[in-house]
Amino acid sequence: MNADTAISGIAAASLPDGGVHLFAIVPGVVGCSIVRRGRATRGDGSGTLSAVAAAGLPDGTLHVFTVVPGSSGWHRSRDASETWQNDSTQVDPNRRIFSTYTVGLPDNSIHLGTNATIS
């Protein structure tokens, strides 16, 4: 992606049209998506993401899950016509989440997992 040594998280997703989407977290900088046409798309405006996961589905939708420390897990999607949702949606209210993972399945469903500290 680039030689930035500050990258603290990365996720990738592929879509049926052959597109590959990379998402990187650079501390202090908003998360961004580098798409196959070389455009950068702002993925999150918080600037404090600690984890990212992404999944592409057979119907052409792209789903991105992020963790904002102390805030919980969030989701934002893009439809097959490449239109992003305006806002992220909270998908897990646990404020102790520190990582997330996801996979898209052939039936267009998504499995999402999170890891959280226990105390």
N, CA, C and O atoms as a Tinker XYZ file with bonds, in Angstrom:
   476  protein
     1  N      0.817000   -1.171000    0.000000    73     2
     2  CA     0.000000    0.000000    0.000000    64     1     3
     3  C      0.872000    1.250000    0.000000    63     2     4     5
     4  O      0.792000    2.051000   -0.932000    81     3
     5  N      1.687000    1.432000    1.003000    73     3     6
     6  CA     2.696000    2.489000    1.002000    64     5     7
     7  C      3.727000    2.159000    2.066000    63     6     8     9
     8  O      3.617000    1.145000    2.756000    81     7
     9  N      4.722000    3.013000    2.196000    73     7    10
    10  CA     5.816000    2.733000    3.129000    64     9    11
    11  C      5.614000    3.399000    4.486000    63    10    12    13
    12  O      6.568000    3.503000    5.256000    81    11
    13  N      4.422000    3.845000    4.797000    73    11    14
    14  CA     4.153000    4.529000    6.056000    64    13    15
    15  C      4.267000    3.540000    7.209000    63    14    16    17
    16  O      3.459000    2.617000    7.315000    81    15
    17  N      5.256000    3.724000    8.067000    73    15    18
    18  CA     5.475000    2.801000    9.179000    64    17    19
    19  C      4.510000    3.037000   10.331000    63    18    20    21
    20  O      4.511000    2.274000   11.297000    81    19
    21  N      3.685000    4.078000   10.249000    73    19    22
    22  CA     2.734000    4.367000   11.316000    64    21    23
    23  C      1.443000    3.564000   11.183000    63    22    24    25
    24  O      0.596000    3.628000   12.074000    81    23
    25  N      1.267000    2.811000   10.098000    73    23    26
    26  CA     0.040000    2.052000    9.910000    64    25    27
    27  C     -0.121000    1.054000   11.050000    63    26    28    29
    28  O      0.773000    0.253000   11.324000    81    27
    29  N     -1.295000    1.116000   11.721000    73    27    30
    30  CA    -1.517000    0.239000   12.864000    64    29    31
    31  C     -2.561000   -0.835000   12.612000    63    30    32    33
    32  O     -2.756000   -1.711000   13.455000    81    31
    33  N     -3.228000   -0.786000   11.480000    73    31    34
    34  CA    -4.218000   -1.799000   11.153000    64    33    35
    35  C     -4.511000   -1.779000    9.674000    63    34    36    37
    36  O     -4.464000   -0.727000    9.036000    81    35
    37  N     -4.815000   -2.949000    9.125000    73    35    38
    38  CA    -5.108000   -3.040000    7.708000    64    37    39
    39  C     -6.132000   -4.143000    7.475000    63    38    40    41
    40  O     -6.122000   -5.168000    8.157000    81    39
    41  N     -7.011000   -3.925000    6.512000    73    39    42
    42  CA    -7.999000   -4.930000    6.124000    64    41    43
    43  C     -8.153000   -4.864000    4.610000    63    42    44    45
    44  O     -7.914000   -3.825000    3.995000    81    43
    45  N     -8.551000   -5.971000    4.026000    73    43    46
    46  CA    -8.767000   -6.029000    2.583000    64    45    47
    47  C    -10.039000   -6.806000    2.295000    63    46    48    49
    48  O    -10.418000   -7.711000    3.039000    81    47
    49  N    -10.689000   -6.436000    1.205000    73    47    50
    50  CA   -11.888000   -7.149000    0.760000    64    49    51
    51  C    -11.905000   -7.144000   -0.754000    63    50    52    53
    52  O    -11.504000   -6.169000   -1.390000    81    51
    53  N    -12.374000   -8.247000   -1.327000    73    51    54
    54  CA   -12.519000   -8.311000   -2.779000    64    53    55
    55  C    -13.997000   -8.422000   -3.116000    63    54    56    57
    56  O    -14.805000   -8.880000   -2.307000    81    55
    57  N    -14.336000   -7.992000   -4.334000    73    55    58
    58  CA   -15.709000   -8.023000   -4.803000    64    57    59
    59  C    -15.800000   -8.839000   -6.093000    63    58    60    61
    60  O    -14.785000   -9.066000   -6.751000    81    59
    61  N    -16.996000   -9.278000   -6.459000    73    59    62
    62  CA   -17.147000  -10.126000   -7.646000    64    61    63
    63  C    -16.687000   -9.467000   -8.942000    63    62    64    65
    64  O    -16.393000  -10.170000   -9.908000    81    63
    65  N    -16.616000   -8.125000   -8.990000    73    63    66
    66  CA   -16.163000   -7.454000  -10.209000    64    65    67
    67  C    -14.647000   -7.454000  -10.335000    63    66    68    69
    68  O    -14.102000   -6.889000  -11.284000    81    67
    69  N    -13.965000   -8.082000   -9.387000    73    67    70
    70  CA   -12.507000   -8.158000   -9.408000    64    69    71
    71  C    -11.830000   -7.041000   -8.642000    63    70    72    73
    72  O    -10.605000   -7.030000   -8.522000    81    71
    73  N    -12.604000   -6.101000   -8.119000    73    71    74
    74  CA   -12.025000   -5.003000   -7.356000    64    73    75
    75  C    -11.512000   -5.472000   -6.010000    63    74    76    77
    76  O    -12.115000   -6.333000   -5.369000    81    75
    77  N    -10.399000   -4.901000   -5.588000    73    75    78
    78  CA    -9.827000   -5.171000   -4.273000    64    77    79
    79  C     -9.767000   -3.848000   -3.528000    63    78    80    81
    80  O     -9.289000   -2.847000   -4.063000    81    79
    81  N    -10.246000   -3.846000   -2.308000    73    79    82
    82  CA   -10.295000   -2.634000   -1.504000    64    81    83
    83  C     -9.433000   -2.820000   -0.265000    63    82    84    85
    84  O     -9.576000   -3.806000    0.458000    81    83
    85  N     -8.546000   -1.876000   -0.025000    73    83    86
    86  CA    -7.666000   -1.906000    1.139000    64    85    87
    87  C     -8.044000   -0.777000    2.082000    63    86    88    89
    88  O     -8.332000    0.341000    1.653000    81    87
    89  N     -8.039000   -1.082000    3.359000    73    87    90
    90  CA    -8.347000   -0.096000    4.386000    64    89    91
    91  C     -7.185000   -0.069000    5.361000    63    90    92    93
    92  O     -6.747000   -1.117000    5.836000    81    91
    93  N     -6.683000    1.115000    5.663000    73    91    94
    94  CA    -5.547000    1.235000    6.577000    64    93    95
    95  C     -5.868000    2.218000    7.686000    63    94    96    97
    96  O     -6.598000    3.187000    7.478000    81    95
    97  N     -5.324000    1.968000    8.855000    73    95    98
    98  CA    -5.434000    2.887000    9.984000    64    97    99
    99  C     -4.058000    3.488000   10.213000    63    98   100   101
   100  O     -3.081000    2.770000   10.426000    81    99
   101  N     -3.992000    4.810000   10.167000    73    99   102
   102  CA    -2.767000    5.532000   10.494000    64   101   103
   103  C     -3.111000    6.406000   11.690000    63   102   104   105
   104  O     -3.917000    7.328000   11.562000    81   103
   105  N     -2.518000    6.139000   12.856000    73   103   106
   106  CA    -2.859000    6.905000   14.063000    64   105   107
   107  C     -2.783000    8.414000   13.835000    63   106   108   109
   108  O     -1.816000    8.936000   13.279000    81   107
   109  N     -3.847000    9.100000   14.290000    73   107   110
   110  CA    -3.907000   10.545000   14.155000    64   109   111
   111  C     -4.414000   11.032000   12.804000    63   110   112   113
   112  O     -4.579000   12.234000   12.595000    81   111
   113  N     -4.661000   10.096000   11.884000    73   111   114
   114  CA    -5.162000   10.429000   10.552000    64   113   115
   115  C     -6.437000    9.630000   10.336000    63   114   116   117
   116  O     -6.529000    8.491000   10.796000    81   115
   117  N     -7.423000   10.198000    9.647000    73   115   118
   118  CA    -8.668000    9.471000    9.423000    64   117   119
   119  C     -8.395000    8.205000    8.621000    63   118   120   121
   120  O     -7.507000    8.179000    7.768000    81   119
   121  N     -9.175000    7.142000    8.905000    73   119   122
   122  CA    -9.054000    5.912000    8.138000    64   121   123
   123  C     -9.402000    6.172000    6.685000    63   122   124   125
   124  O    -10.255000    7.013000    6.403000    81   123
   125  N     -8.774000    5.483000    5.764000    73   123   126
   126  CA    -9.121000    5.703000    4.366000    64   125   127
   127  C     -9.116000    4.388000    3.607000    63   126   128   129
   128  O     -8.460000    3.423000    3.997000    81   127
   129  N     -9.856000    4.375000    2.527000    73   127   130
   130  CA    -9.956000    3.218000    1.658000    64   129   131
   131  C     -9.232000    3.531000    0.362000    63   130   132   133
   132  O     -9.519000    4.545000   -0.275000    81   131
   133  N     -8.309000    2.687000   -0.035000    73   131   134
   134  CA    -7.650000    2.859000   -1.319000    64   133   135
   135  C     -8.346000    1.899000   -2.280000    63   134   136   137
   136  O     -8.236000    0.683000   -2.124000    81   135
   137  N     -9.047000    2.420000   -3.254000    73   135   138
   138  CA    -9.847000    1.576000   -4.144000    64   137   139
   139  C     -9.118000    1.305000   -5.447000    63   138   140   141
   140  O     -8.109000    1.942000   -5.749000    81   139
   141  N     -9.628000    0.366000   -6.208000    73   139   142
   142  CA    -8.938000   -0.128000   -7.394000    64   141   143
   143  C     -8.667000    0.929000   -8.455000    63   142   144   145
   144  O     -7.762000    0.752000   -9.271000    81   143
   145  N     -9.420000    2.018000   -8.470000    73   143   146
   146  CA    -9.192000    3.052000   -9.478000    64   145   147
   147  C     -8.218000    4.123000   -8.984000    63   146   148   149
   148  O     -8.026000    5.143000   -9.646000    81   147
   149  N     -7.616000    3.895000   -7.843000    73   147   150
   150  CA    -6.639000    4.838000   -7.325000    64   149   151
   151  C     -7.232000    5.992000   -6.527000    63   150   152   153
   152  O     -6.505000    6.896000   -6.114000    81   151
   153  N     -8.545000    5.972000   -6.306000    73   151   154
   154  CA    -9.173000    7.032000   -5.517000    64   153   155
   155  C     -9.065000    6.688000   -4.039000    63   154   156   157
   156  O     -9.109000    5.518000   -3.658000    81   155
   157  N     -8.927000    7.700000   -3.228000    73   155   158
   158  CA    -8.960000    7.509000   -1.777000    64   157   159
   159  C    -10.319000    7.985000   -1.284000    63   158   160   161
   160  O    -10.778000    9.063000   -1.660000    81   159
   161  N    -10.960000    7.184000   -0.446000    73   159   162
   162  CA   -12.264000    7.529000    0.096000    64   161   163
   163  C    -12.168000    7.606000    1.606000    63   162   164   165
   164  O    -11.654000    6.687000    2.243000    81   163
   165  N    -12.649000    8.677000    2.176000    73   163   166
   166  CA   -12.635000    8.814000    3.628000    64   165   167
   167  C    -13.543000    7.758000    4.225000    63   166   168   169
   168  O    -14.731000    7.705000    3.907000    81   167
   169  N    -12.999000    6.923000    5.080000    73   167   170
   170  CA   -13.763000    5.835000    5.662000    64   169   171
   171  C    -14.337000    6.149000    7.024000    63   170   172   173
   172  O    -15.374000    5.602000    7.401000    81   171
   173  N    -13.679000    7.022000    7.771000    73   171   174
   174  CA   -14.141000    7.352000    9.111000    64   173   175
   175  C    -13.521000    8.674000    9.502000    63   174   176   177
   176  O    -12.346000    8.914000    9.226000    81   175
   177  N    -14.287000    9.527000   10.135000    73   175   178
   178  CA   -13.790000   10.840000   10.503000    64   177   179
   179  C    -13.279000   10.965000   11.918000    63   178   180   181
   180  O    -12.880000   12.055000   12.328000    81   179
   181  N    -13.277000    9.881000   12.682000    73   179   182
   182  CA   -12.897000   10.002000   14.089000    64   181   183
   183  C    -11.406000   10.210000   14.280000    63   182   184   185
   184  O    -10.993000   10.895000   15.216000    81   183
   185  N    -10.598000    9.635000   13.415000    73   183   186
   186  CA    -9.152000    9.752000   13.566000    64   185   187
   187  C     -8.589000    8.932000   14.703000    63   186   188   189
   188  O     -7.393000    9.012000   14.985000    81   187
   189  N     -9.432000    8.132000   15.372000    73   187   190
   190  CA    -8.965000    7.366000   16.523000    64   189   191
   191  C     -9.270000    5.881000   16.393000    63   190   192   193
   192  O     -9.435000    5.203000   17.407000    81   191
   193  N     -9.348000    5.371000   15.202000    73   191   194
   194  CA    -9.661000    3.950000   15.023000    64   193   195
   195  C     -8.539000    3.077000   15.566000    63   194   196   197
   196  O     -7.362000    3.420000   15.456000    81   195
   197  N     -8.923000    1.931000   16.160000    73   195   198
   198  CA    -7.910000    0.999000   16.649000    64   197   199
   199  C     -7.934000   -0.326000   15.897000    63   198   200   201
   200  O     -6.985000   -1.104000   15.989000    81   199
   201  N     -9.018000   -0.596000   15.147000    73   199   202
   202  CA    -9.091000   -1.853000   14.391000    64   201   203
   203  C    -10.035000   -1.671000   13.219000    63   202   204   205
   204  O    -10.951000   -0.850000   13.259000    81   203
   205  N     -9.794000   -2.458000   12.164000    73   203   206
   206  CA   -10.640000   -2.411000   10.974000    64   205   207
   207  C    -10.757000   -3.812000   10.393000    63   206   208   209
   208  O     -9.802000   -4.587000   10.422000    81   207
   209  N    -11.932000   -4.130000    9.866000    73   207   210
   210  CA   -12.167000   -5.396000    9.152000    64   209   211
   211  C    -13.081000   -5.078000    7.978000    63   210   212   213
   212  O    -13.879000   -4.143000    8.049000    81   211
   213  N    -12.973000   -5.842000    6.906000    73   211   214
   214  CA   -13.785000   -5.573000    5.721000    64   213   215
   215  C    -14.210000   -6.885000    5.064000    63   214   216   217
   216  O    -13.505000   -7.891000    5.130000    81   215
   217  N    -15.382000   -6.845000    4.430000    73   215   218
   218  CA   -15.887000   -8.010000    3.702000    64   217   219
   219  C    -16.640000   -7.547000    2.464000    63   218   220   221
   220  O    -17.420000   -6.596000    2.516000    81   219
   221  N    -16.399000   -8.227000    1.359000    73   219   222
   222  CA   -17.146000   -7.995000    0.132000    64   221   223
   223  C    -18.112000   -9.148000   -0.059000    63   222   224   225
   224  O    -17.774000  -10.296000    0.231000    81   223
   225  N    -19.317000   -8.856000   -0.548000    73   223   226
   226  CA   -20.338000   -9.884000   -0.732000    64   225   227
   227  C    -20.614000  -10.124000   -2.209000    63   226   228   229
   228  O    -20.334000   -9.259000   -3.038000    81   227
   229  N    -21.161000  -11.294000   -2.549000    73   227   230
   230  CA   -21.463000  -11.610000   -3.948000    64   229   231
   231  C    -22.398000  -10.611000   -4.618000    63   230   232   233
   232  O    -22.353000  -10.454000   -5.838000    81   231
   233  N    -23.249000   -9.930000   -3.843000    73   231   234
   234  CA   -24.162000   -8.948000   -4.436000    64   233   235
   235  C    -23.483000   -7.616000   -4.732000    63   234   236   237
   236  O    -24.130000   -6.678000   -5.199000    81   235
   237  N    -22.172000   -7.527000   -4.463000    73   235   238
   238  CA   -21.404000   -6.326000   -4.770000    64   237   239
   239  C    -21.306000   -5.319000   -3.648000    63   238   240   241
   240  O    -20.668000   -4.278000   -3.810000    81   239
   241  N    -21.930000   -5.604000   -2.500000    73   239   242
   242  CA   -21.813000   -4.672000   -1.382000    64   241   243
   243  C    -20.482000   -4.872000   -0.668000    63   242   244   245
   244  O    -19.919000   -5.966000   -0.653000    81   243
   245  N    -20.002000   -3.793000   -0.083000    73   243   246
   246  CA   -18.753000   -3.793000    0.659000    64   245   247
   247  C    -19.077000   -3.331000    2.074000    63   246   248   249
   248  O    -19.745000   -2.313000    2.257000    81   247
   249  N    -18.608000   -4.069000    3.070000    73   247   250
   250  CA   -18.902000   -3.761000    4.470000    64   249   251
   251  C    -17.589000   -3.537000    5.218000    63   250   252   253
   252  O    -16.646000   -4.319000    5.100000    81   251
   253  N    -17.551000   -2.448000    5.993000    73   251   254
   254  CA   -16.365000   -2.109000    6.769000    64   253   255
   255  C    -16.771000   -1.970000    8.227000    63   254   256   257
   256  O    -17.731000   -1.275000    8.561000    81   255
   257  N    -16.027000   -2.640000    9.079000    73   255   258
   258  CA   -16.267000   -2.600000   10.521000    64   257   259
   259  C    -15.046000   -1.981000   11.180000    63   258   260   261
   260  O    -13.914000   -2.333000   10.848000    81   259
   261  N    -15.268000   -1.067000   12.105000    73   259   262
   262  CA   -14.169000   -0.402000   12.798000    64   261   263
   263  C    -14.399000   -0.416000   14.307000    63   262   264   265
   264  O    -15.521000   -0.583000   14.787000    81   263
   265  N    -13.315000   -0.239000   15.025000    73   263   266
   266  CA   -13.377000   -0.100000   16.476000    64   265   267
   267  C    -12.824000    1.275000   16.828000    63   266   268   269
   268  O    -11.712000    1.636000   16.443000    81   267
   269  N    -13.631000    2.032000   17.570000    73   267   270
   270  CA   -13.209000    3.323000   18.098000    64   269   271
   271  C    -13.004000    3.107000   19.594000    63   270   272   273
   272  O    -13.970000    2.842000   20.309000    81   271
   273  N    -11.769000    3.215000   20.085000    73   271   274
   274  CA   -11.496000    2.942000   21.500000    64   273   275
   275  C    -12.424000    3.713000   22.441000    63   274   276   277
   276  O    -12.597000    4.924000   22.308000    81   275
   277  N    -13.012000    2.994000   23.386000    73   275   278
   278  CA   -13.910000    3.593000   24.356000    64   277   279
   279  C    -15.294000    3.900000   23.809000    63   278   280   281
   280  O    -16.146000    4.412000   24.536000    81   279
   281  N    -15.531000    3.595000   22.534000    73   279   282
   282  CA   -16.821000    3.901000   21.920000    64   281   283
   283  C    -17.538000    2.646000   21.449000    63   282   284   285
   284  O    -18.768000    2.620000   21.470000    81   283
   285  N    -16.841000    1.621000   21.032000    73   283   286
   286  CA   -17.418000    0.341000   20.612000    64   285   287
   287  C    -17.145000    0.032000   19.149000    63   286   288   289
   288  O    -16.253000    0.620000   18.539000    81   287
   289  N    -17.932000   -0.912000   18.577000    73   287   290
   290  CA   -17.773000   -1.358000   17.199000    64   289   291
   291  C    -18.768000   -0.678000   16.269000    63   290   292   293
   292  O    -19.929000   -0.483000   16.626000    81   291
   293  N    -18.307000   -0.318000   15.074000    73   291   294
   294  CA   -19.116000    0.442000   14.115000    64   293   295
   295  C    -19.097000   -0.216000   12.739000    63   294   296   297
   296  O    -18.158000   -0.938000   12.403000    81   295
   297  N    -20.133000    0.037000   11.948000    73   295   298
   298  CA   -20.284000   -0.550000   10.611000    64   297   299
   299  C    -20.670000    0.536000    9.615000    63   298   300   301
   300  O    -21.463000    1.425000    9.924000    81   299
   301  N    -20.105000    0.451000    8.427000    73   299   302
   302  CA   -20.481000    1.315000    7.313000    64   301   303
   303  C    -20.410000    0.474000    6.050000    63   302   304   305
   304  O    -19.497000   -0.339000    5.908000    81   303
   305  N    -21.351000    0.648000    5.128000    73   303   306
   306  CA   -21.352000   -0.167000    3.914000    64   305   307
   307  C    -21.470000    0.692000    2.668000    63   306   308   309
   308  O    -21.865000    1.857000    2.703000    81   307
   309  N    -21.105000    0.050000    1.561000    73   307   310
   310  CA   -21.198000    0.665000    0.242000    64   309   311
   311  C    -21.961000   -0.298000   -0.644000    63   310   312   313
   312  O    -21.659000   -1.492000   -0.663000    81   311
   313  N    -22.945000    0.198000   -1.377000    73   311   314
   314  CA   -23.724000   -0.701000   -2.230000    64   313   315
   315  C    -23.002000   -0.971000   -3.552000    63   314   316   317
   316  O    -21.935000   -0.415000   -3.808000    81   315
   317  N    -23.590000   -1.823000   -4.382000    73   315   318
   318  CA   -22.953000   -2.229000   -5.637000    64   317   319
   319  C    -22.778000   -1.065000   -6.607000    63   318   320   321
   320  O    -21.944000   -1.140000   -7.510000    81   319
   321  N    -23.545000    0.005000   -6.437000    73   319   322
   322  CA   -23.392000    1.176000   -7.307000    64   321   323
   323  C    -22.331000    2.146000   -6.766000    63   322   324   325
   324  O    -22.181000    3.256000   -7.276000    81   323
   325  N    -21.597000    1.715000   -5.728000    73   323   326
   326  CA   -20.485000    2.452000   -5.116000    64   325   327
   327  C    -20.935000    3.673000   -4.319000    63   326   328   329
   328  O    -20.206000    4.660000   -4.226000    81   327
   329  N    -22.132000    3.607000   -3.748000    73   327   330
   330  CA   -22.636000    4.677000   -2.895000    64   329   331
   331  C    -22.484000    4.259000   -1.437000    63   330   332   333
   332  O    -23.044000    3.248000   -1.013000    81   331
   333  N    -21.719000    5.044000   -0.669000    73   331   334
   334  CA   -21.499000    4.761000    0.742000    64   333   335
   335  C    -22.663000    5.258000    1.580000    63   334   336   337
   336  O    -23.293000    6.264000    1.253000    81   335
   337  N    -22.943000    4.546000    2.667000    73   335   338
   338  CA   -23.890000    5.048000    3.658000    64   337   339
   339  C    -23.351000    6.371000    4.185000    63   338   340   341
   340  O    -22.137000    6.556000    4.278000    81   339
   341  N    -24.247000    7.290000    4.529000    73   339   342
   342  CA   -23.799000    8.583000    5.045000    64   341   343
   343  C    -23.126000    8.464000    6.398000    63   342   344   345
   344  O    -22.145000    9.155000    6.669000    81   343
   345  N    -23.650000    7.587000    7.256000    73   343   346
   346  CA   -23.146000    7.483000    8.622000    64   345   347
   347  C    -22.847000    6.035000    8.989000    63   346   348   349
   348  O    -23.413000    5.101000    8.421000    81   347
   349  N    -21.955000    5.875000    9.941000    73   347   350
   350  CA   -21.689000    4.553000   10.500000    64   349   351
   351  C    -22.785000    4.198000   11.498000    63   350   352   353
   352  O    -23.430000    5.077000   12.069000    81   351
   353  N    -22.984000    2.906000   11.699000    73   351   354
   354  CA   -23.973000    2.405000   12.647000    64   353   355
   355  C    -23.250000    1.608000   13.722000    63   354   356   357
   356  O    -22.386000    0.786000   13.417000    81   355
   357  N    -23.600000    1.849000   14.974000    73   355   358
   358  CA   -23.002000    1.087000   16.063000    64   357   359
   359  C    -23.532000   -0.341000   16.002000    63   358   360   361
   360  O    -24.744000   -0.555000   15.984000    81   359
   361  N    -22.625000   -1.323000   15.970000    73   359   362
   362  CA   -23.039000   -2.724000   15.884000    64   361   363
   363  C    -22.757000   -3.513000   17.159000    63   362   364   365
   364  O    -23.273000   -4.617000   17.336000    81   363
   365  N    -21.955000   -2.962000   18.031000    73   363   366
   366  CA   -21.660000   -3.623000   19.300000    64   365   367
   367  C    -21.378000   -2.542000   20.328000    63   366   368   369
   368  O    -20.416000   -1.790000   20.171000    81   367
   369  N    -22.190000   -2.439000   21.381000    73   367   370
   370  CA   -22.026000   -1.360000   22.358000    64   369   371
   371  C    -20.914000   -1.568000   23.389000    63   370   372   373
   372  O    -20.662000   -0.688000   24.212000    81   371
   373  N    -20.251000   -2.720000   23.352000    73   371   374
   374  CA   -19.212000   -3.000000   24.338000    64   373   375
   375  C    -18.038000   -2.040000   24.158000    63   374   376   377
   376  O    -17.378000   -2.052000   23.119000    81   375
   377  N    -17.782000   -1.224000   25.149000    73   375   378
   378  CA   -16.716000   -0.224000   25.067000    64   377   379
   379  C    -15.318000   -0.813000   25.314000    63   378   380   381
   380  O    -14.324000   -0.087000   25.277000    81   379
   381  N    -15.246000   -2.118000   25.563000    73   379   382
   382  CA   -13.948000   -2.758000   25.809000    64   381   383
   383  C    -13.415000   -3.504000   24.583000    63   382   384   385
   384  O    -12.398000   -4.191000   24.671000    81   383
   385  N    -14.087000   -3.373000   23.453000    73   383   386
   386  CA   -13.633000   -4.030000   22.223000    64   385   387
   387  C    -12.297000   -3.438000   21.792000    63   386   388   389
   388  O    -12.106000   -2.223000   21.822000    81   387
   389  N    -11.370000   -4.317000   21.387000    73   387   390
   390  CA   -10.091000   -3.824000   20.877000    64   389   391
   391  C     -9.766000   -4.345000   19.482000    63   390   392   393
   392  O     -8.838000   -3.846000   18.844000    81   391
   393  N    -10.518000   -5.348000   18.989000    73   391   394
   394  CA   -10.297000   -5.805000   17.616000    64   393   395
   395  C    -11.581000   -6.405000   17.056000    63   394   396   397
   396  O    -12.502000   -6.749000   17.798000    81   395
   397  N    -11.621000   -6.522000   15.731000    73   395   398
   398  CA   -12.800000   -7.061000   15.050000    64   397   399
   399  C    -12.361000   -7.868000   13.834000    63   398   400   401
   400  O    -11.277000   -7.648000   13.293000    81   399
   401  N    -13.191000   -8.785000   13.417000    73   399   402
   402  CA   -12.929000   -9.586000   12.219000    64   401   403
   403  C    -14.262000   -9.933000   11.580000    63   402   404   405
   404  O    -15.283000  -10.013000   12.263000    81   403
   405  N    -14.252000  -10.137000   10.277000    73   403   406
   406  CA   -15.488000  -10.433000    9.569000    64   405   407
   407  C    -15.221000  -11.255000    8.320000    63   406   408   409
   408  O    -14.105000  -11.288000    7.802000    81   407
   409  N    -16.258000  -11.912000    7.854000    73   407   410
   410  CA   -16.184000  -12.649000    6.590000    64   409   411
   411  C    -17.557000  -12.572000    5.928000    63   410   412   413
   412  O    -18.591000  -12.681000    6.587000    81   411
   413  N    -17.541000  -12.383000    4.617000    73   411   414
   414  CA   -18.775000  -12.407000    3.835000    64   413   415
   415  C    -18.988000  -13.799000    3.276000    63   414   416   417
   416  O    -18.031000  -14.449000    2.856000    81   415
   417  N    -20.219000  -14.264000    3.263000    73   415   418
   418  CA   -20.543000  -15.618000    2.814000    64   417   419
   419  C    -21.308000  -15.603000    1.487000    63   418   420   421
   420  O    -21.864000  -14.573000    1.105000    81   419
   421  N    -21.339000  -16.735000    0.789000    73   419   422
   422  CA   -21.993000  -16.804000   -0.524000    64   421   423
   423  C    -23.474000  -16.425000   -0.527000    63   422   424   425
   424  O    -24.004000  -16.040000   -1.570000    81   423
   425  N    -24.149000  -16.528000    0.616000    73   423   426
   426  CA   -25.575000  -16.182000    0.669000    64   425   427
   427  C    -25.795000  -14.701000    0.995000    63   426   428   429
   428  O    -26.907000  -14.302000    1.341000    81   427
   429  N    -24.739000  -13.886000    0.886000    73   427   430
   430  CA   -24.755000  -12.444000    1.166000    64   429   431
   431  C    -24.941000  -12.104000    2.642000    63   430   432   433
   432  O    -25.317000  -10.979000    2.972000    81   431
   433  N    -24.685000  -13.050000    3.523000    73   431   434
   434  CA   -24.692000  -12.752000    4.953000    64   433   435
   435  C    -23.260000  -12.464000    5.405000    63   434   436   437
   436  O    -22.294000  -12.755000    4.700000    81   435
   437  N    -23.158000  -11.895000    6.580000    73   435   438
   438  CA   -21.858000  -11.535000    7.147000    64   437   439
   439  C    -21.743000  -12.143000    8.533000    63   438   440   441
   440  O    -22.698000  -12.133000    9.310000    81   439
   441  N    -20.582000  -12.665000    8.831000    73   439   442
   442  CA   -20.277000  -13.084000   10.193000    64   441   443
   443  C    -19.267000  -12.088000   10.738000    63   442   444   445
   444  O    -18.235000  -11.831000   10.119000    81   443
   445  N    -19.574000  -11.529000   11.903000    73   443   446
   446  CA   -18.730000  -10.519000   12.536000    64   445   447
   447  C    -18.342000  -11.017000   13.915000    63   446   448   449
   448  O    -19.161000  -11.573000   14.647000    81   447
   449  N    -17.094000  -10.810000   14.254000    73   447   450
   450  CA   -16.618000  -11.154000   15.582000    64   449   451
   451  C    -15.841000  -10.000000   16.166000    63   450   452   453
   452  O    -15.279000   -9.185000   15.434000    81   451
   453  N    -15.807000   -9.929000   17.477000    73   451   454
   454  CA   -15.029000   -8.904000   18.169000    64   453   455
   455  C    -14.284000   -9.534000   19.329000    63   454   456   457
   456  O    -14.691000  -10.575000   19.846000    81   455
   457  N    -13.214000   -8.915000   19.730000    73   455   458
   458  CA   -12.466000   -9.300000   20.912000    64   457   459
   459  C    -12.479000   -8.136000   21.876000    63   458   460   461
   460  O    -12.303000   -6.985000   21.478000    81   459
   461  N    -12.688000   -8.439000   23.153000    73   459   462
   462  CA   -12.769000   -7.389000   24.162000    64   461   463
   463  C    -12.006000   -7.817000   25.419000    63   462   464   465
   464  O    -11.865000   -9.007000   25.702000    81   463
   465  N    -11.527000   -6.839000   26.152000    73   463   466
   466  CA   -10.864000   -7.136000   27.418000    64   465   467
   467  C    -11.918000   -7.503000   28.462000    63   466   468   469
   468  O    -13.055000   -7.033000   28.419000    81   467
   469  N    -11.511000   -8.343000   29.384000    73   467   470
   470  CA   -12.381000   -8.766000   30.465000    64   469   471
   471  C    -11.788000   -8.258000   31.763000    63   470   472   473
   472  O    -10.598000   -8.431000   32.027000    81   471
   473  N    -12.619000   -7.635000   32.562000    73   471   474
   474  CA   -12.098000   -7.179000   33.865000    64   473   475
   475  C    -13.184000   -7.226000   34.897000    63   474   476
   476  O    -12.950000   -6.884000   36.056000    81   475
